[in-house]
Amino acid sequence: MSLPTTARAAILTALNKPLSIDTIELPEQLDVGQVLVKVLYSGICGSQLGEIAGVKGPDKYLPHLLGHEGCGEVLTVGAGVSHVQKGDKVVMHWRPGNGINAKPAMYRWNDQPLNAGLITSFNNYAVVSENRLTAISKTFDNQLAPLLGCAVTTGFGVVLNNAKLQIGESIAVFGAGGIGLNIIQAAAMVSAYPIIAIDTFAGKLDLAKQLGATHLIDTSTSDAKEEIKKILDSELLDVAIDNTGNTHVIESCYQLTHSKGKIILVGVPKHDQDIRIHSLPLHFGKEITGSHGGESQPASDIPRLIKLHRAGKLALKELITDHFKLEDINTAIEKMRNGSIRGRCLIHFEHSC
């Protein structure tokens, strides 16, 4: 079977606009460390919504491809690749793993260069850097594998690496989306208490309860600060995690944690918005830090998480609540924005069916 020369892709052409769905040209040959992957399923992370909205500021790489968690099959590899081979099933992830950190692939669209990062997954064929791929068993469910590319590895990494959450510590999770749900699931595994899930959408909170949240706060009807004080009997939190990127929420996280507490920022505020905090407590043990994918190590974390899932200790199927075709990706994105998707949604490609 000959290798593909084109792909169907969702392309970001302008900020705050729907993605364009079109055919693109693949590079004529692979560079050192590059891998050609047939993408089977892709998740959509809140990070992509942030990219589309220009959260970090002007985008100098437009037009470009998107997507950073997926599952695929290796079709062929470039020079120097040793950690994956033709025929491997792979998790596609944005955090670096084993292997070469290759150059970003250069695609073409409408006879013009089309930019891409070291991984993209909103295209049915993708050229990916070797170190953004981890081979897994061919028997593992294709639909569950994308979750290990970001949502689950980030959520567990936030709890274990950033927060270093201990048995019996209290934690509040602001934002119960794909990553927030896995923070809750990981917090339950280490026996934190209470585990407080905060969101504006009741459907997400219902799922958070299934995955281990002991208390739920719906901010569409309740004040989070007051409710947390009631739950803790006027004490303060050990750990507060923000997944929203909302500066007011971040400031609340800081105010709600005690003098030795930890505030972990997963969500990213807009580039022109700053937080205001009284910094003195930081000199005496209070911590506030930004998370970079939970500082996860895909090459070692993914096999361990698969082992937990197979032992019935890690919920994955329950996280997937919606499915879309590539052509409907803009509908999926809009549903994520308006909160009608409770968990993680998957984009599936025709050749995966």
C-alpha positions in Angstrom: 0.0 0.0 0.0 1.4 3.4 -1.0 1.8 6.1 1.6 -0.7 9.0 1.6 0.4 12.3 0.1 -2.6 14.4 1.4 -4.6 14.7 4.5 -7.9 16.1 5.6 -7.4 18.7 8.3 -9.0 21.4 10.5 -6.9 24.6 10.0 -6.8 27.7 12.1 -6.7 30.5 9.6 -7.7 33.4 11.9 -8.2 34.0 15.6 -11.8 33.8 16.9 -13.0 32.2 13.6 -14.3 28.7 12.8 -11.6 26.2 11.7 -11.4 25.6 8.0 -11.8 21.9 7.0 -9.8 21.1 3.8 -7.3 18.9 2.1 -3.6 19.6 2.8 -0.4 18.3 1.2 1.9 16.2 3.4 5.7 16.7 3.2 7.3 14.8 0.4 9.7 13.1 2.7 10.3 12.7 6.5 13.1 14.5 8.2 15.3 13.1 10.9 13.1 12.0 13.9 9.8 12.5 12.2 7.1 9.9 12.1 4.1 9.6 9.7 1.0 8.6 11.7 -2.5 7.6 10.6 -4.6 9.4 13.2 -7.5 7.4 14.4 -9.0 9.5 17.2 -8.2 12.9 18.6 -9.4 14.7 21.7 -10.0 18.4 22.0 -8.4 20.1 24.9 -9.2 23.5 26.4 -5.8 24.6 25.2 -7.0 24.5 21.6 -9.9 26.7 22.5 -7.4 29.1 24.0 -5.3 29.0 20.8 -8.4 29.8 18.7 -9.3 32.7 21.0 -5.7 34.1 21.0 -5.4 33.8 24.8 -1.6 34.2 24.6 -1.7 37.1 22.2 -1.2 37.5 18.4 -0.5 34.3 16.5 2.4 34.8 14.2 2.2 31.2 12.8 -1.2 31.5 11.1 -2.4 29.5 9.2 -1.5 26.4 11.2 -2.7 23.0 12.4 -4.0 22.1 15.8 -4.5 19.2 18.2 -2.2 17.6 20.8 -3.8 14.4 22.1 -4.6 11.4 19.9 -4.3 7.8 19.0 -2.8 6.6 15.7 -0.9 4.0 13.8 2.7 4.5 12.6 2.9 4.2 8.8 6.6 4.9 8.4 9.5 6.6 10.2 12.3 9.0 9.3 16.0 8.5 9.9 17.1 8.0 13.5 13.8 6.9 14.9 14.2 4.0 17.3 11.4 4.2 19.9 8.5 3.5 17.5 8.3 1.5 14.3 5.9 0.9 11.4 2.7 -0.8 12.6 2.9 0.5 16.2 -0.2 1.8 17.9 0.8 5.1 19.5 -0.5 7.6 22.0 0.1 11.1 20.6 1.0 13.6 23.3 2.3 17.2 23.6 4.7 16.6 26.5 8.1 15.3 25.4 8.8 11.6 25.8 11.5 9.3 24.5 13.3 9.8 21.2 14.3 12.6 18.9 12.9 16.1 19.2 12.4 16.6 15.5 11.8 19.7 13.4 8.1 20.7 13.0 6.7 19.3 9.8 5.9 21.8 7.0 2.7 21.0 5.1 1.2 22.9 2.2 -2.3 24.2 1.7 -3.5 26.1 -1.4 0.1 26.1 -2.7 1.3 28.0 0.4 3.2 26.8 3.5 1.1 25.6 6.4 2.7 25.6 9.8 2.4 22.9 12.4 4.0 22.1 15.8 5.8 18.9 16.8 2.4 17.2 17.1 -1.0 17.9 15.5 -4.0 15.6 15.7 -6.8 17.5 13.9 -5.7 15.9 10.7 -6.2 12.3 9.6 -2.5 11.9 8.7 0.1 13.7 10.7 3.9 14.1 10.7 4.9 14.0 14.4 8.1 14.3 16.3 9.3 10.9 17.6 9.3 12.2 21.2 5.6 13.0 21.0 4.7 9.4 20.5 4.5 6.5 22.9 3.9 3.0 21.7 1.2 1.0 23.5 -0.4 -2.5 23.2 -2.4 -3.1 20.0 -5.2 -4.5 22.2 -5.7 -1.2 24.0 -9.0 0.6 23.0 -8.3 3.2 20.3 -11.0 5.5 21.7 -9.5 5.6 25.2 -5.9 6.1 24.1 -6.2 9.8 23.3 -7.1 10.6 26.9 -3.5 9.5 27.8 -2.1 12.2 25.6 -3.1 15.1 27.8 -6.3 14.9 29.9 -5.4 12.0 32.1 -1.6 12.5 32.3 -2.0 16.2 33.0 -4.6 15.7 35.7 -2.7 13.0 37.5 0.6 15.0 37.1 -1.0 18.1 38.7 -2.0 16.1 41.7 1.2 14.0 42.1 3.9 16.3 40.8 2.7 19.9 41.3 0.4 19.6 44.3 2.1 16.5 45.8 -1.3 15.9 47.4 -1.3 13.9 50.7 -3.8 11.6 52.3 -6.5 13.6 54.0 -5.6 17.0 52.6 -8.4 19.2 51.3 -8.5 20.2 47.7 -10.8 22.4 45.6 -10.8 22.0 41.8 -12.1 25.0 39.9 -13.3 23.8 36.5 -14.4 20.2 36.1 -13.6 19.8 32.4 -11.4 17.1 30.9 -8.3 17.9 33.0 -10.3 18.8 36.1 -12.1 15.5 36.1 -8.8 13.7 36.2 -7.5 15.9 38.9 -10.6 14.8 40.9 -10.0 11.2 40.0 -6.4 11.3 41.1 -7.2 13.2 44.3 -9.7 10.4 45.2 -7.0 7.8 44.5 -4.7 9.4 47.1 -7.6 9.7 49.6 -7.7 13.5 49.8 -10.7 14.9 51.7 -12.7 16.8 51.0 -12.5 16.9 47.2 -14.5 19.9 46.1 -15.5 20.3 42.5 -16.6 23.7 41.3 -18.1 24.5 38.0 -21.0 26.5 36.4 -22.5 23.4 34.6 -24.5 20.8 36.5 -23.7 18.1 34.0 -20.0 18.4 34.6 -20.5 18.3 38.4 -22.6 15.1 38.1 -19.6 13.4 36.3 -17.2 14.9 38.9 -19.2 13.2 41.6 -19.0 9.8 39.8 -15.2 10.2 39.6 -14.6 11.0 43.3 -15.7 14.5 44.2 -17.1 14.5 47.7 -18.7 18.0 47.5 -20.1 19.9 44.5 -20.5 23.7 44.0 -22.5 25.0 41.2 -21.4 28.6 40.7 -24.4 29.4 38.6 -26.5 29.3 41.8 -24.0 29.5 44.7 -21.0 31.5 45.8 -17.9 29.3 45.7 -16.1 31.1 48.5 -19.0 30.9 50.9 -19.7 27.3 50.1 -16.1 26.2 50.6 -16.0 28.0 54.0 -19.1 26.0 55.0 -17.6 22.7 53.8 -14.4 23.3 55.7 -16.1 24.7 58.8 -14.4 28.1 58.2 -10.9 26.5 57.8 -8.8 27.1 54.7 -7.8 24.8 51.9 -4.6 22.7 51.6 -4.7 22.8 47.8 -6.6 24.9 45.3 -6.4 24.2 41.6 -7.5 26.5 38.8 -8.4 25.1 35.4 -10.3 28.2 34.2 -7.7 30.8 33.6 -10.1 33.3 35.1 -8.1 35.9 37.1 -10.8 36.4 39.7 -11.0 32.6 40.3 -7.2 32.5 40.7 -7.3 35.3 43.3 -10.1 33.4 45.1 -7.9 30.2 45.1 -5.1 32.3 46.8 -7.5 33.7 49.4 -9.0 30.3 50.2 -5.7 28.5 50.9 -4.0 28.6 54.3 -0.5 29.9 55.1 1.2 26.7 53.9 -1.3 26.0 51.1 -0.6 25.4 47.5 -2.3 27.0 44.5 -1.7 25.3 41.1 -2.6 27.1 37.9 -3.5 24.9 35.0 -5.7 27.3 33.1 -4.0 30.3 31.4 -5.4 33.8 31.8 -5.6 36.0 28.7 -2.4 37.7 27.8 -3.7 41.2 28.9 -5.1 40.1 32.2 -3.1 40.0 35.5 -3.8 38.7 39.0 -3.5 40.7 42.1 -2.3 39.0 45.3 -0.7 39.9 48.6 2.7 38.3 48.2 3.9 38.3 51.8 2.6 34.7 52.6 4.8 33.4 49.8 7.8 34.2 52.0 6.5 31.9 54.7 5.5 28.7 53.0 2.5 29.5 50.8 3.0 28.4 47.2 1.6 29.4 43.8 2.8 27.8 40.7 1.9 27.2 37.1 1.6 23.7 35.8 3.1 22.6 32.5 1.0 19.5 31.7 1.4 18.3 35.3 5.1 17.9 34.5 4.1 14.5 33.3 6.6 12.0 31.7 4.6 10.2 29.0 7.0 7.4 28.4 6.7 6.2 32.0 3.3 7.6 33.0 1.3 6.2 30.1 2.2 2.5 30.8 1.5 3.0 34.5 -1.9 4.5 33.8 -2.8 1.7 31.4 -2.0 -0.8 34.1 -4.3 1.1 36.5 -7.1 1.1 33.9 -6.8 -2.6 33.3 -6.9 -3.3 37.0 -10.2 -1.4 37.1 -8.8 1.4 39.2 -8.8 4.2 36.6 -11.9 5.3 34.8 -11.4 6.2 31.2 -14.5 5.2 29.2 -16.7 7.3 31.6 -14.7 10.4 30.6 -15.8 10.3 27.0 -19.2 11.8 26.6 -19.4 13.0 23.0 -18.2 11.9 19.5 -17.8 14.0 16.3 -16.5 13.6 12.8 -13.8 16.0 11.6 -16.3 17.9 9.5 -18.2 18.7 12.7 -15.3 19.9 14.7 -16.5 23.4 14.9 -19.8 22.2 16.4 -17.7 20.3 19.0 -15.7 23.4 19.8 -18.9 25.5 20.3 -20.4 22.8 22.5 -17.3 22.8 24.6 -17.5 26.6 25.0 -21.1 26.5 26.0 -20.6 23.7 28.5 -23.0 21.2 26.9 -20.1 18.6 26.7 -19.8 17.1 30.2 -16.5 15.3 29.7 -14.0 14.8 26.9 -15.2 14.7 23.3 -13.5 12.7 20.5 -12.9 13.5 16.9 -12.9 10.2 14.9 -11.6 9.9 11.3 -13.4 7.9 8.6 -10.5 5.4 8.2 -10.8 4.4 11.9 -14.4 3.1 11.5 
